[in-house]
Amino acid sequence: MNHELSHQMHARACRSIPGGVNSPARAFGGVGGQPVIMRRGDGAYLFDVDGNRYIDFIGSWGPHILGHRHPAVIAAIQGALELGTSFGAPTESETELAELVIDAVPSMELVRMVNSGTEATMSAIRVARGFTGRDLLIKFAGCYHGHVDSLLVKAGSAATTLGVPSSPGVPKGCTADTIVLEYNDLDAVTETFKTQGDKIAAVILEPVVGNMGVVVPQPGFLQGLQTLCNKYGTLLIFDEVMTGFRVAYGGAQALYGIKPDMTTLGKIIGGGMPVGAYGGRADVMRKVSPLGSVYQAGTLSGNPLAMACGIATLKTLRAADPYAQLQVETARLIQGLKHACESKGIPHTVAQVGSMFTLFFNPDPVTNYTIAAKSDTALFAKYFWSLLNQGVYLPCSQFEANFVSAAHTPADIDATIQAAKTFFAGL
Ligand SMILES: *Cc1c(COP(=O)(O)O)cnc(C)c1O
């Protein structure tokens, strides 16, 4: 496959943008080589500047559950555009999206719109601390909550690690109040609560993890967290920026029947426009300015174009209810990938919830970050490049979720399985 124009444009981008990208994952650091520059998307496909077509399994890293350029979404944006791009004053569309969210996610009694998932988690944590009057947070290794200073920490090992920032520029003070534990390790959480429970403001987690590859909560883990949080007056925050409207219309909390105190959303809620949201129990959300004293604001929050895009996306999803079909097609894709691995005796394990999945080159079931980190990333890089050159665009790291959209046809799934077979056959 020819990527000549992509390479030229990337070289040009590198002269004005750090690494040539505006978000680091796009730079292909996890697989080596140069990124492909995209020109347009349509349905399940991406088209690059050299004219190559790819079956897209990143869906802009989550938002495009309906595929690119869904007609209802495009029409809604065009309609909103006629009225203006931003007013800095309330509009009806903000209420409409808020009502759709509350209807889908009943634990969110009040909701505030922001512009990204990062802003949503950052704000939720501020509110949780303001509401409880406590500082400590528990997060889990391998869970990503955006580039919030206090959440840019992960455990270096399975042991409890207190506050070592994983990025320069984050002062120790920012992460000193963040306790990092291993995902699915309820005993560690229980022990931590025993000694410091009355100081912990919130437990934040991805209720299904997507950001170390897909990792599923073990039976009882989410329930156990909720019980502990209730006992100690700590707020349970589900970061559903990825899972919201993805694993089910009502998110992971609908799937597992848990009502967190607070929820953060992003990605699908904006349908491809920059939208995030945070919300939860009314008594907690009444702490937010202007009702309460916890300050949080945004010049472009609730932007009318973004609201229109989000509203059209959610309404289309609610009406079409593609979730059962997505689950079936994703399972079929995974079976095909597994058979392709098995035919060559490649150690692998697969995790799937609905239309998000990861094929790990790892012999063991991946239940936490320590196990995920043992995956064969060199094999993943070869797999990634082989599929890319066969017209299948996968997330460019072993530690990411793949997304199937409602626009993928059975033929797209078959073609993807065939590309994987070709790769493994050639090993
Ligand atoms: C993507 C993501 C974020 C960050 O959202 P941005 O819009 O990139 O700031 C936060 N939490 C989770 C679970 C995510 O997947």
The ligand as an SDF file (V2000), in Angstrom:
LIG
                    3D

 15 15  0  0  0  0  0  0  0  0999 V2000
  -11.1250    8.9490   26.2840 C   0  0  0  0  0  0  0  0  0  0  0  0
  -11.3000    8.8410   27.7400 C   0  0  0  0  0  0  0  0  0  0  0  0
  -11.1380    9.9390   28.5940 C   0  0  0  0  0  0  0  0  0  0  0  0
  -10.6320   11.2760   28.1060 C   0  0  0  0  0  0  0  0  0  0  0  0
  -11.5050   11.8810   27.2240 O   0  0  0  0  0  0  0  0  0  0  0  0
  -10.9260   13.0640   26.2780 P   0  0  0  0  0  0  0  0  0  0  0  0
  -12.1210   13.5290   25.5350 O   0  0  0  0  0  0  0  0  0  0  0  0
   -9.8770   12.4350   25.4330 O   0  0  0  0  0  0  0  0  0  0  0  0
  -10.3710   14.1080   27.1810 O   0  0  0  0  0  0  0  0  0  0  0  0
  -11.4350    9.7840   29.9320 C   0  0  0  0  0  0  0  0  0  0  0  0
  -11.8630    8.6070   30.4160 N   0  0  0  0  0  0  0  0  0  0  0  0
  -12.0140    7.5300   29.6280 C   0  0  0  0  0  0  0  0  0  0  0  0
  -12.5180    6.2630   30.2210 C   0  0  0  0  0  0  0  0  0  0  0  0
  -11.7250    7.6030   28.2690 C   0  0  0  0  0  0  0  0  0  0  0  0
  -11.8390    6.5120   27.5080 O   0  0  0  0  0  0  0  0  0  0  0  0
  1  2  1  0
  2  3  1  0
  2 14  2  0
  3  4  1  0
  3 10  2  0
  4  5  1  0
  5  6  1  0
  6  7  2  0
  6  8  1  0
  6  9  1  0
 10 11  1  0
 11 12  2  0
 12 13  1  0
 12 14  1  0
 14 15  1  0
M  END
$$$$
